[in-house]
């Protein structure tokens, strides 16, 4: 799978040779014209791609399908193609680690447009996570405005989400027009 971006946070440069938490994630790209299936999180006031951590020993695409079903209620999921990898190293909030090295694998998927019931984790419910079909350009503009405002509630992964939304818009939405 192609590497779309390797991002090293400025604060991570100072923490070289520190303890690093390694995490592999899988994320779904589900588009219908200019509409994209995203997760809106009230706590952070941002849009993100459905997906998350892959369990140890779990196939990456199966982890993505599991996460997509749990977070959005998607049914009849079909993985169409690999899209790319976004790799990032950032400061981490867990006491036993200074950094997180997250490798996110993005897949283009097709689903039945109507969503079913979700199976969110407690923290996702508390954060006000909700699956929504949204115009991709509205999501880009919204996340960009949140980054510019820099509220105290800003999520630590919004930069990845904005970057990938822009790449998806350019490579998948605009190509199909």
C-alpha positions, 0 to 999 in steps of 0.5 A, a space after each residue: 500500500 502506498 505511503 500517503 504521508 509520514 508526519 513527525 510532530 514538532 514536539 516529537 522531535 525532542 523526544 527521540 529515543 523515548 518510549 513509543 506506543 505502537 498502534 496499527 489502525 484501519 480506516 474506511 473511506 465510504 463516498 457517494 458523489 460528494 457525500 462521505 460517511 464520517 464520524 462527528 464527535 461532539 466533544 472535539 467538534 470534528 469529523 473523522 473517518 470511521 475506523 480504529 485500532 486493529 486488535 493483535 493478530 487481527 487481519 487489518 481489513 477485518 479490523 476495518 470492517 469491524 470498526 466500520 460496523 461498530 461505529 456507523 452501523 454499516 451493512 453489506 460492507 465491501 472493500 473495493 481497494 487499498 487507498 494508502 497509509 498515513 503514518 504519524 509520530 506524536 506526543 502521547 497522553 499515556 503515562 508510560 509512553 512519551 510518543 505514539 507511532 500510529 500507522 493508519 491504513 485507509 481502504 475504499 469501501 462500499 456499503 448499503 447507504 442506510 445505516 443500522 444500529 451502532 455498537 459504540 464503546 463507552 468513551 465514544 458515547 461519552 464523546 458524543 460520536 455520531 455517524 453522518 453522511 456529510 458533504 466532503 467539502 463541508 467537512 473539510 471547511 469545518 475541520 479547517 475552522 476548528 484547527 484555525 480556532 484552536 479550541 481547548 477541546 481540539 482533538 489530537 488527530 484532527 490534522 490527520 483527518 483534515 489532510 486525508 479528507 483533502 486527499 480523498 476529495 482531490 483523488 476520488 471525488 474530483 476525479 469522478 466529476 
